[in-house]
Amino acid sequence: QVQLVESGGGLVQAGGSLRLSCAASGRTFSSYNMAWFRQAPGKEREFVARITSTGGLTVYADSVKGRCTISRVNAKNTMYLQMNSLKPEDTAVYYCAASSKYWGSSASEYPYWGQGTQVTVSS
């Protein structure tokens, strides 16, 4: 199993930047495919970005493509989401997720989740 803890959220003005971190416990972080999801009030959880266990492949949702970069440092058991040019519609709780078997854009493929970190973008 792996335990995940997100950090780095906060309040930022539109056009600003934030870097989210996801710290994982355990010695097998490098064997997990990872992803970021977000959930805004009253909306379903939605895919943001995902990265393979080695970091060699990444995929982004159209809504964040060109503005966000997902990355990981396996030696530090940490994954990141750099978010630039933030918009009010990016306001949500951001979650990191892990899977040792799958690598898709569906939340159901990821059995391990962090508690989330709030991102609020003011206009």
Accessible surface in RSA format (square Angstrom, percent):
REM  Atomic radii and reference values for relative SASA: ProtOr
REM  Chains: A
REM  Algorithm: Lee & Richards
REM  Probe-radius: 1.40
REM  Slices: 20
REM RES _ NUM      All-atoms   Total-Side   Main-Chain    Non-polar    All polar
REM                ABS   REL    ABS   REL    ABS   REL    ABS   REL    ABS   REL
RES GLN A   1   179.03 100.1 124.80  91.2  54.23 129.1  33.73  71.8 145.30 110.2
RES VAL A   2     8.84   5.8   0.84   0.8   8.00  19.3   2.31   2.0   6.53  17.7
RES GLN A   3   131.05  73.3 126.43  92.4   4.62  11.0  38.02  80.9  93.03  70.6
RES LEU A   4    10.29   5.7   0.18   0.1  10.11  25.4   0.18   0.1  10.11  27.2
RES VAL A   5    85.78  56.4  84.34  76.4   1.43   3.5  84.34  73.3   1.43   3.9
RES GLU A   6     6.46   3.7   0.00   0.0   6.46  15.4   0.00   0.0   6.46   5.3
RES SER A   7    59.88  50.6  55.50  74.1   4.38  10.1  40.73  86.7  19.15  26.8
RES GLY A   8    36.93  45.5   0.00   N/A  36.93  45.5  23.56  64.6  13.37  29.9
RES GLY A   9    28.85  35.6   0.00   N/A  28.85  35.6   2.28   6.3  26.56  59.5
RES GLY A  10    29.72  36.7   0.00   N/A  29.72  36.7  29.63  81.3   0.10   0.2
RES LEU A  11   133.55  74.4 100.54  71.9  33.01  83.0 100.54  70.6  33.01  88.8
RES VAL A  12    24.79  16.3  19.25  17.4   5.54  13.4  24.79  21.5   0.00   0.0
RES GLN A  13   136.30  76.2 133.99  97.9   2.31   5.5  36.56  77.8  99.74  75.6
RES ALA A  14    50.43  46.4  26.77  41.3  23.66  53.8  27.12  38.2  23.31  61.7
RES GLY A  15    55.12  68.0   0.00   N/A  55.12  68.0  29.57  81.2  25.54  57.2
RES GLY A  16    21.38  26.4   0.00   N/A  21.38  26.4  20.46  56.1   0.92   2.1
RES SER A  17    57.81  48.9  38.51  51.4  19.30  44.5  22.28  47.4  35.53  49.8
RES LEU A  18    33.11  18.4  28.27  20.2   4.85  12.2  33.11  23.3   0.00   0.0
RES ARG A  19   135.62  56.9 119.46  60.9  16.17  38.5  29.18  39.9 106.44  64.5
RES LEU A  20     0.00   0.0   0.00   0.0   0.00   0.0   0.00   0.0   0.00   0.0
RES SER A  21    23.30  19.7  23.30  31.1   0.00   0.0  10.40  22.2  12.90  18.1
RES CYS A  22     0.00   0.0   0.00   0.0   0.00   0.0   0.00   0.0   0.00   0.0
RES ALA A  23    51.22  47.1  48.58  75.0   2.64   6.0  48.98  69.0   2.24   5.9
RES ALA A  24    10.62   9.8   0.00   0.0  10.62  24.1   1.50   2.1   9.11  24.1
RES SER A  25    52.00  43.9  41.39  55.2  10.62  24.5  43.56  92.8   8.44  11.8
RES GLY A  26    41.23  50.8   0.00   N/A  41.23  50.8  28.01  76.9  13.22  29.6
RES ARG A  27   238.48 100.1 202.80 103.4  35.68  85.0  83.35 113.9 155.12  94.0
RES THR A  28    72.62  51.7  69.77  70.7   2.86   6.8  64.36  86.4   8.26  12.5
RES PHE A  29     1.33   0.7   0.41   0.3   0.92   2.4   0.41   0.3   0.92   2.6
RES SER A  30    60.48  51.1  50.70  67.7   9.78  22.5  21.59  46.0  38.89  54.5
RES SER A  31    62.64  52.9  44.57  59.5  18.07  41.6  46.58  99.2  16.06  22.5
RES TYR A  32    14.67   6.8  14.67   8.3   0.00   0.0   1.27   1.0  13.40  16.5
RES ASN A  33    24.26  16.7  24.26  23.4   0.00   0.0   0.05   0.1  24.21  23.4
RES MET A  34     0.15   0.1   0.15   0.1   0.00   0.0   0.00   0.0   0.15   0.2
RES ALA A  35     0.00   0.0   0.00   0.0   0.00   0.0   0.00   0.0   0.00   0.0
RES TRP A  36     0.00   0.0   0.00   0.0   0.00   0.0   0.00   0.0   0.00   0.0
RES PHE A  37     1.93   1.0   1.93   1.2   0.00   0.0   1.93   1.2   0.00   0.0
RES ARG A  38    14.08   5.9  14.08   7.2   0.00   0.0   1.63   2.2  12.45   7.5
RES GLN A  39    60.54  33.9  56.40  41.2   4.14   9.9  12.00  25.5  48.54  36.8
RES ALA A  40    22.57  20.7  19.06  29.4   3.51   8.0  19.46  27.4   3.11   8.2
RES PRO A  41   119.71  87.2  91.15  83.1  28.56 103.8 104.09  85.9  15.62  97.1
RES GLY A  42    92.63 114.2   0.00   N/A  92.63 114.2  45.79 125.7  46.83 104.9
RES LYS A  43   145.34  70.9 132.56  81.3  12.78  30.4  83.46  75.1  61.89  65.9
RES GLU A  44   154.50  88.7 141.70 107.2  12.80  30.5  58.03 112.3  96.46  78.8
RES ARG A  45    84.76  35.6  61.25  31.2  23.51  56.0  15.79  21.6  68.97  41.8
RES GLU A  46    78.82  45.3  74.24  56.2   4.58  10.9  30.03  58.1  48.79  39.8
RES PHE A  47    29.50  14.8  20.07  12.4   9.43  24.5  20.07  12.2   9.43  27.0
RES VAL A  48     0.39   0.3   0.23   0.2   0.16   0.4   0.39   0.3   0.00   0.0
RES ALA A  49     0.00   0.0   0.00   0.0   0.00   0.0   0.00   0.0   0.00   0.0
RES ARG A  50    34.73  14.6  34.73  17.7   0.00   0.0   0.00   0.0  34.73  21.0
RES ILE A  51     3.67   2.1   3.67   2.7   0.00   0.0   3.67   2.6   0.00   0.0
RES THR A  52    21.35  15.2  21.35  21.6   0.00   0.0  20.41  27.4   0.93   1.4
RES SER A  53    24.58  20.8  24.57  32.8   0.00   0.0   1.96   4.2  22.61  31.7
RES THR A  54   113.85  81.0  85.34  86.5  28.51  67.9  74.67 100.3  39.18  59.2
RES GLY A  55    27.84  34.3   0.00   N/A  27.84  34.3   6.58  18.1  21.25  47.6
RES GLY A  56    60.48  74.6   0.00   N/A  60.48  74.6  33.30  91.4  27.18  60.9
RES LEU A  57   111.96  62.4 110.15  78.8   1.80   4.5 111.96  78.6   0.00   0.0
RES THR A  58    56.57  40.2  32.90  33.4  23.67  56.4  11.92  16.0  44.65  67.5
RES VAL A  59    50.07  32.9  46.67  42.3   3.40   8.2  50.07  43.5   0.00   0.0
RES TYR A  60    43.34  20.2  34.00  19.3   9.34  24.3  28.02  21.1  15.32  18.9
RES ALA A  61    18.81  17.3  12.60  19.4   6.21  14.1  18.81  26.5   0.00   0.0
RES ASP A  62   123.12  86.2  99.12  98.7  24.00  56.8  38.51  90.6  84.61  84.4
RES SER A  63    60.59  51.2  38.26  51.1  22.33  51.4  47.42 101.0  13.17  18.5
RES VAL A  64     2.04   1.3   2.02   1.8   0.02   0.1   2.04   1.8   0.00   0.0
RES LYS A  65   122.30  59.7 102.95  63.2  19.35  46.1  62.52  56.3  59.78  63.7
RES GLY A  66    81.78 100.9   0.00   N/A  81.78 100.9  42.41 116.4  39.37  88.2
RES ARG A  67    32.49  13.6  27.87  14.2   4.62  11.0  26.77  36.6   5.72   3.5
RES CYS A  68    10.05   7.6   2.02   2.3   8.03  18.9   0.29   0.7   9.77  10.5
RES THR A  69    74.97  53.3  74.19  75.2   0.79   1.9  44.69  60.0  30.28  45.8
RES ILE A  70     5.29   3.0   0.00   0.0   5.29  12.7   0.00   0.0   5.29  14.4
RES SER A  71    46.36  39.2  45.10  60.2   1.26   2.9  32.07  68.3  14.29  20.0
RES ARG A  72    25.23  10.6   3.27   1.7  21.97  52.3   3.27   4.5  21.97  13.3
RES VAL A  73    59.49  39.1  56.68  51.3   2.81   6.8  59.49  51.7   0.00   0.0
RES ASN A  74    46.04  31.8  33.25  32.1  12.80  30.8  19.00  45.7  27.04  26.1
RES ALA A  75   104.58  96.2  57.41  88.6  47.17 107.3  70.35  99.1  34.23  90.7
RES LYS A  76   141.48  69.0 120.21  73.8  21.27  50.6  72.84  65.6  68.64  73.1
RES ASN A  77    39.32  27.1  39.10  37.8   0.22   0.5   9.45  22.7  29.87  28.9
RES THR A  78    16.51  11.7  16.51  16.7   0.00   0.0   6.09   8.2  10.42  15.7
RES MET A  79     0.00   0.0   0.00   0.0   0.00   0.0   0.00   0.0   0.00   0.0
RES TYR A  80    25.88  12.1  25.88  14.7   0.00   0.0  11.06   8.3  14.81  18.3
RES LEU A  81     0.00   0.0   0.00   0.0   0.00   0.0   0.00   0.0   0.00   0.0
RES GLN A  82    57.86  32.4  57.70  42.2   0.16   0.4  27.99  59.6  29.87  22.7
RES MET A  83     1.50   0.8   1.50   1.0   0.00   0.0   0.00   0.0   1.50   2.0
RES ASN A  84    59.41  41.0  59.41  57.4   0.01   0.0  16.48  39.7  42.93  41.5
RES SER A  85    61.23  51.7  56.37  75.2   4.86  11.2  19.93  42.4  41.30  57.9
RES LEU A  86     3.18   1.8   0.78   0.6   2.39   6.0   0.78   0.6   2.39   6.4
RES LYS A  87    86.64  42.3  86.09  52.8   0.55   1.3  39.52  35.6  47.12  50.2
RES PRO A  88    55.26  40.3  48.22  44.0   7.04  25.6  48.54  40.1   6.72  41.8
RES GLU A  89   121.02  69.5  95.24  72.1  25.79  61.4  61.35 118.7  59.68  48.7
RES ASP A  90     1.86   1.3   1.85   1.8   0.01   0.0   1.20   2.8   0.65   0.7
RES THR A  91    35.78  25.4  32.13  32.6   3.65   8.7  30.16  40.5   5.62   8.5
RES ALA A  92     1.37   1.3   1.07   1.7   0.29   0.7   1.37   1.9   0.00   0.0
RES VAL A  93    40.38  26.6  40.26  36.5   0.11   0.3  40.26  35.0   0.11   0.3
RES TYR A  94     0.86   0.4   0.86   0.5   0.00   0.0   0.32   0.2   0.55   0.7
RES TYR A  95    32.84  15.3  32.84  18.7   0.00   0.0   7.65   5.7  25.19  31.1
RES CYS A  96     0.00   0.0   0.00   0.0   0.00   0.0   0.00   0.0   0.00   0.0
RES ALA A  97     0.00   0.0   0.00   0.0   0.00   0.0   0.00   0.0   0.00   0.0
RES ALA A  98     0.00   0.0   0.00   0.0   0.00   0.0   0.00   0.0   0.00   0.0
RES SER A  99     1.20   1.0   1.20   1.6   0.00   0.0   0.00   0.0   1.20   1.7
RES SER A 100    67.31  56.9  41.20  55.0  26.11  60.2  18.94  40.3  48.37  67.8
RES LYS A 101   170.07  83.0 135.96  83.4  34.11  81.2  83.67  75.3  86.40  92.0
RES TYR A 102   122.11  57.0 118.03  67.2   4.08  10.6  79.43  59.7  42.68  52.6
RES TRP A 103    62.95  25.3  43.17  20.9  19.77  46.4  43.48  23.2  19.47  31.6
RES GLY A 104    11.31  13.9   0.00   N/A  11.31  13.9  11.31  31.0   0.00   0.0
RES SER A 105    49.27  41.6  33.87  45.2  15.40  35.5  28.13  59.9  21.14  29.6
RES SER A 106    51.86  43.8  44.15  58.9   7.71  17.8  34.95  74.4  16.91  23.7
RES ALA A 107    35.16  32.3  27.46  42.4   7.70  17.5  27.66  39.0   7.50  19.9
RES SER A 108   106.84  90.3  63.83  85.2  43.02  99.1  58.70 125.0  48.14  67.4
RES GLU A 109    46.43  26.7  42.50  32.1   3.94   9.4  22.20  42.9  24.23  19.8
RES TYR A 110     4.86   2.3   0.00   0.0   4.86  12.7   0.00   0.0   4.86   6.0
RES PRO A 111    89.07  64.9  54.07  49.3  34.99 127.2  65.44  54.0  23.62 146.8
RES TYR A 112    55.83  26.1  54.19  30.8   1.63   4.2  26.37  19.8  29.46  36.3
RES TRP A 113    72.76  29.2  44.65  21.6  28.10  66.0  35.22  18.8  37.54  60.9
RES GLY A 114     9.63  11.9   0.00   N/A   9.63  11.9   2.09   5.7   7.54  16.9
RES GLN A 115   113.84  63.7  83.50  61.0  30.34  72.2  73.58 156.6  40.26  30.5
RES GLY A 116    12.35  15.2   0.00   N/A  12.35  15.2   0.53   1.4  11.82  26.5
RES THR A 117    17.71  12.6  12.02  12.2   5.69  13.6   7.19   9.7  10.52  15.9
RES GLN A 118    85.88  48.0  77.43  56.6   8.45  20.1  49.86 106.1  36.01  27.3
RES VAL A 119     0.00   0.0   0.00   0.0   0.00   0.0   0.00   0.0   0.00   0.0
RES THR A 120    47.86  34.0  47.86  48.5   0.00   0.0  36.58  49.1  11.28  17.0
RES VAL A 121     7.25   4.8   0.00   0.0   7.25  17.5   0.00   0.0   7.25  19.7
RES SER A 122    42.74  36.1  36.39  48.6   6.35  14.6  35.21  75.0   7.53  10.6
RES SER A 123   130.29 110.1  67.45  90.0  62.84 144.8  55.95 119.1  74.35 104.2
END  Absolute sums over single chains surface
CHAIN  1 A     6241.2       4685.2       1556.0       3322.8       2918.4
END  Absolute sums over all chains
TOTAL          6241.2       4685.2       1556.0       3322.8       2918.4
